[in-house]
Structure formats: structure tokens, C-alpha cells
Amino acid sequence: MSTEPSGWAVYHYGRWGYDDQYGWVWAPGDKWGPAWVVFRYSERHVGWAPLPPETLQVGATVNVDESVLTAEYYQPRWVFVEPRNFVAGDIRTHIAPPERNVTFIRETRNVANIRFSFARVGGAPVPV
């Protein structure tokens, strides 16, 4: 639960991307999700990163796999913590330095392969 005024929207609808000029940017969407992120896990670390904005494409199949989420662009976007701190009240104080993400990505495994495939029913996009 976010304490930010717009948290209900930006963390549950749309996707986040990173632009070198502007920093984090939000691409709005109209499909609710508990968290539009992907996870990696090992006994020593839990990590997550936002799903890329291209996963919003309607009428397209997008595979979010190792090659996308471990690419040089995405490596600094991951957040890693020790499993015991994953549910900490203020998780910001437990985040590992992003410079170590390359190592953490090698040591962890993708928790789930995510595949989106959308079709149109009555003019509205629905996941298939």
C-alpha cells in the first residue's frame, strides 16, 4: 500500500521505463495488476524490476525473458535485498548498491517467465 497520493494508479496501472534524460517515466495503462514487476530469487537475495513499457502493446505477444530483463539497460533497474528484509517496514534502508546487480543477477534465478498475449473481445483487450 503506497502512501503516495498517486500510488494507487502508478503502481497498479501501466508500466515504468527509464529514460536517460528524464529518469523514471510512467506509461499509463488501463489493466490493474498487484505489481507490474518481475522477480529473481536465491537463498541470499530477492530482486525485482519493473516490467518494460513494451509489455503494454495490445494485439501483440511479448515475452519477458532473461535476455530482456538482464540486458545492460535493465541491470541497474533491479532492486535487491536479503530475503529477511523483503517485508521490512522501510525497505529503502536495506537495498543493496546497484553496482552489485550484475553479480546478483548471475546468482539468482527468474521466479517466473511472463508471457503476455492479448486478444480483443467486444473491442476491449483481454489477456488470453
Buried (B, 14 or more C-beta within 10 A) or exposed (E): EEEEEEEEBBBBBBBBBBEEEEEEEBBEBEBEEEEBBBBBBBEEBBBBBBBBBBBBEBEEEBEBEEEBBBEEEBBEBBBBBEEEBBEEEEEEEBEBEBEEBBEBBEBBEBEEEBEBEBEEEEEEBEEE
